[in-house]
Amino acid sequence: MRTVLVTGPGGAGRTTVAAATALASARDGARALLISADSVPGFPDATGPTPVTGGLWSVRIDSGAHFRDELLALQQQLSGVLDLLGGNPLDGEELTELPGSAELALLHALRRAAHGDWADGAYDLLVVDLPPLREALALLALPEQLRRYLRRLLPRERQAARALRPMLAQLAGVPMPAQWLYEAAARRDAELAQVQALIEDRATTLRLVAEPGPASDDALRTARTGLALHGLRTEPPVANRVLPGHSPDPFFAALAAQQEKVIAHWDAEGPGPVRIAHLGRDPQGPADLLALDGGDGALAVPGTAETAGRAADPWWIEEAGGPEGDGILVWCLKLPGAVKKELQLVRRGGELLLTVGPFHRIVPLEPVLRRCTVSGAALTDGVLRVRFTPDPELWPRTS
């Protein structure tokens, strides 16, 4: 199954382009599923897969309902503890969702799509309407981060000490975590692993939607670094709401010229962007969405029954050359647009803590690098190179 994640700066029309992408692909013969938190004109407003047209189904995420269901289920699981503390159970009607619930509801929907809960996964294409660009990058990094938190807070190996918990509780003077807590953490970890696998899959790509202009140009330039840091594979950008050129009105002619300048810049940086003409109105239904595609399949996802093609790993290891090689290994990571003064690098145990401007990621090191010490780092030509020198205390001696 191909997966296309659609995002872009706020107000760029990402929901419209996501719906048009799914619709155009279904027209070309793919069985497509669209997931969105926003309503799409002319599409059903159901929270389960509902037919839109031949070959296309849609799901609208209800984050409020998901928050209530999850909290009530947790409350039921903790009922014994709450009764012991004299707590009063909450009713579903009095619950209002908290910040962050929309992101968790979207991750839950991605898990259901990845796990085949909907129609046994019988789709060629999954199109996901993500939040605006900055929030989308944080969302896509969330499964990896949450799994790391679970491993640190509730290590699986601690479950082996179940027989010792009563004694440990007496020694520590505090109750040990109950088995259900470890079981719940294991279930969550498995669910997050499914979402992480979907995001990192070779058949998953990110489609960036932007209305050509100085602000969106800056936003995409900044996002390139975050996308590279998290190893996300991107498609050529979609230039949305492109105005016709040669307008007799000086105002529109100036706007069109500004758009063309930005599009030319995007074209020079990589594969040329997909141009979507301005309809002169907001799309009001499937007919308008198909009109955005222009009839030439510009938005349809090609080869939906195949993979998106293997992409290079976000980082790689190479040996240092020259006379100073001596077994030194160089860990390399492409970071286009990164600035040296905004780069922070910290080695902690078997991990590298990377901060590039507003983006942050903790990267586990390969086993061979864990037996080395960091001996230097440099950012040149958009590539971060970290030098690792073998630690003689950890490497076996040959003589």
N, C-alpha and C positions, 0 to 999 in steps of 0.2 A: 504494500500500500504506500503510495506517495503521500506525503504530508507537506502542506504549504502553510506556513505561519505568516500572517499578514499584519504589519504594523506600520507606523509612520508618525510624524509629528502630529500633535493634536489638531483636529480640524482639517486634516489632509484628505479625508474621504476614505479611510481604510476600510470601514464597514461596507461601504458601497462597492469598493474594488474587490473585497473578499467575496461578496455575494455575486458580483459579476464574474469573478474567476470560477467559482463553483458552477454557475449557470452555463457559462461558455464551455466548460469542460464536459458537463453533462450533455450538452448539445452535440459534442463531438464523440459521444459514445461512452463516456466514463460513468461509473456509478459513484456519485460524489455525495459527501456529507459536509454540511456547513455548520460550524459551531460559532455562536456569537452571543454576547451578553446584551446586545442592542437589538431592537426590533428592526426588521427590514421591510419597507413598504411592499405589499403584495405577497409577503411570505407568511406562513402560519406562525402564530405566537405560542407554540407548544414547547414544553420542556423535555419532550422525548422526540426521537426521530420521526418526523412527519413529512409525507411526500409533498414536494413543491411542484414539480413537473417531472416528466419522464427522465429517470436516472438521477434525480436530485432530491435529497432529503435535508431537512434543517432541524437544528436544536437551538432553542434559546435558553441560556443559563439564568436560573432564578437564584441569585446568591442569597437572598433573604430566606427562602425556603430551605436551602442547603444548610445555612447557619443554624436555623432552628432545629432541624433534624439532627445535626451533629451534636449540638449542645444538649438536647433532650436525651439522646442516646448516652452521652457521657454522664449526665445526671443520673440516669437509671443505673449505670454501672457503679456509680459512687454512692448509691442510695444508702448502703449500710453505714458508710463513714459519715454521711450527712445526717442520718438519724442519730448516730452516736454524738455528733456535735450539736444536735438540736436545730439543724438547718431547716428552712422552709423551702420545699421544692418550687421551682419556677414553672409557670404555665407557658405553653407555646404562644398564647396570645399576647403575653407581656414582653416577649423577647424581640429586640430590635438588633439588627446585625451591627457588628463592630468593624472598625477599619481593618482591612486585610481579608475580610470574608469573601470579597469578590474574587481575589486572587486564588484563594483556596478552593472556591467553587469551580473556577476554570481548570485548576489542576485535577480536580475530581472528574470533570468532564473529559479531559484528555486521557485520564486513566481508563475510563469506561470505553472510550473509543479505541485505545491501544489494546485493551484486554479483550475486545470483541463482545462486550456486554450488549451492544446495540446491533441487532441483526446479524449476530455471529461474526461481526467484522467483515461482512460481505461488501466492502467498498474498495474501489480502486484509488480513490482520492479523498483525503481529509483536508478541508480548508478551515483554518482557525482564525477568527477575528480577534486579535490580541488588543490589549490596552495601548495607549500612546507609547511612543518609542522608548523613552527612559524607563517607564513602568514595565514595559514588555521585557526589556533586558533583565531587570531585577526579577521578574516572574520566571523567566527561563532559567535563571541561575538558582532559583529557590529549591528545587528538588535535591540538587547536589548539596546545598548548604544544610537543609533540614536533615538529610541522611547523616551528614557529618555530626550534627548536634546530637542525634539519637545515639550514634556510636560512642560519642564521648560521655554522654550523661548516663546511658544505660548499656554498658558493654555487654555483649552477648555472653562472654566467658564467665561473667558473674552469676549467670543462671546455674552454673555447675555447683554453686555453694548453697543450694536450697536446703540440704540437710543441716547445714551449719547455721541457718538463719536464726533459729531460736537462741542459740548460744551467742551469736554475734549481737543480737538485739540486747541480751543481758549485759554483754561487755560494753557495748557502745552506749547503752542507756536510751536508745531510740529504736523504734520499730524499723525492721528491714522492709524494703519494697516487696509488695505482694507479687505472686507469680503472674497475675493477670496484667500487671503493668508491663512486665517484660513481653508477654504475649501480645499486648496491644502495640508495643513499640515495634515488635517484629512484623506485625501486620502492616503498620504504617510504612516501615522501611521497604517492604515488598511492593506496596502500592506506589511509593515514590520512585522505586527502582524502575517500575514500568513506565512512568512518565519520563524519567531521565533517559531511558533507552529510546523512547519515541523522539525526544528532542535531539539526541546525539546520533540517531539513525542516519545512515548514508542517504536514505531516501527522503530526508526532511530538509527543506530549504526555507529561507526567510525572504519574504517579498516585501520590500520597503516602498511605501507609497508616500509621495510628497508633492505638494503643489509648488512648482518651480518658483523660487524666490530666494533672496538673501538669507532669511531666517531658516528656511528648510535646508538650504545649502550648508549652513553652519551646523545644523542639527545632525545631518547625515555624516558630515566630516567627523564630528565628535563621536558619533555612534560607531564608526568604522573600527575605532580602537577597542571599544567594548565588545563588539561582535567577534573580533579576532581573539581577544583575551579568552572568551568563552568557547572558541572553536566553532562558531555558528557559520553555516554555509549560506551565502546570500545569492539571490538572483539579481539580474540587472534591475535598477530602480524603476518604479512606475511614476512617470511624470503625469500627474492628474490635473484635470481642468485646464488644459492647454488652450490658450486663446488663439483664434485665427489671426494670421499676420496680415499686413497691408490694409489695416482698417483706416477708413478716412477720418475717424475720430482720433485726434491727437492723444487723448487720455488712454484709450484702449491700445493705440499703436505703441505708446511708451511701455505699457504693461506687457504687451506681447514681446517687445524687444528685450525687456528685462528677462522674461521667461526663456527666450531663445539663448540668451547669454548663459544662464544657469544650466540649461540643457546641454549646451556645447561643452561646458566645464565637466558635467557628469560623463559625457561621451568621451572626453579626453582621459578620464581617470580609469575607464574600463569599458566593458561592453555597453553599447548604447542603450539608453533607457527606453522603456516602452512608453509611447505617447498616447494619452487618452484625451480626446478633444472635449472641450467644455460643451455640454448640451444646451447651455443657456437657461437651464432650470435644474432643480433637484430631481434626480431619478425617482419615479413614482411607482415602478413595478418591473416585472420581468422583461417587458418589451424595452423599456429604457435601459435596463442593465445590459441587455444584449446589444443595444445600440452603442454602448461604451466600448464593446469589443471591436466594433467597426466592421464586423463581418469577415475579418481576415485572421481570426484566431489569435489576436495579439495577447489576450489574457488567458486563454485556455492553457492548461498545463499539459505539455507534450509528454507522451510516453508514460501515461499514468499507470499502465500495467507493469512498467519496468521500474528500475531504481533510478535515482537522480544521478547516478555515477559516483564513483569513489572520489573523494576529495582528499587532499593531503592532510595529514595529521597537523593539529595546530602547533605542535612542538616536535622537535626531533633532536637527536644526539649525534654529534660528530666528533671525531678526534682532532685535537689541536695539531696544526701543521708546523713546519719549521723546526729549527734546532731546539726550541723550548717545549716540544711536544711532550716527550717523556711520560706517556700514559695519561696526559691531561685530557679530560673530556669536556666538550662544550655543549651546553643545553641551550637550544635556540627556540625562539618564539617570535613569530611575525606580529608586530604591533604597529600597523600603519597609522600614521598621524600622532603617535606618541611623542611627548616632549620630555627630555631628560629631567628637567626640574620638577615635573609632575610624577616622576616614577619613583616608587619605593619598593625595595626588595628585602625581605627578611627570611632567613633560613631558620626553621624551628623543627628540630627532629627530622622526620622523614617528609617534611612539607616545605613548600616555598609559599610565602605570603606575598602576593603581588598586588600593588595598588598603582593604577595608572589614571591620573586625574580623578574623576568621580567613580571609577570602576574598581572593583576589588574582587580577587579570587584567591582561594587557597588551593594550590596544586600539589597533589601527592607526587613524590619523586619516584622515578624508576628504581628498582632494587639496587642496580649497580651504582647509582648516584648517592644512595644512602650511606655507602661506605667511603664517601669522599668528603672533603671539606671545600667550601666555597673559597676560591682564590682570586676572584675578580669578576666584574660584570661591565658590559658596555652596550650602549644603544647606538647602532649605526645602520643607516639606510633602512630604517623602519623595522629592524630585527634586533631583539634583545638577545645577547649572548652572555651566558653565565658560565664561568670557568670552574670546573671541579677537579681538584687534585686528589688522587687516591690517598687515603689515610693508612699509613703503614701499620697502625694498630689494628685495623680492621681487614686489611687485605692479606691473604696467605703469602708467606715467604716462599720463593722459588728455590732458595739455596740455604 
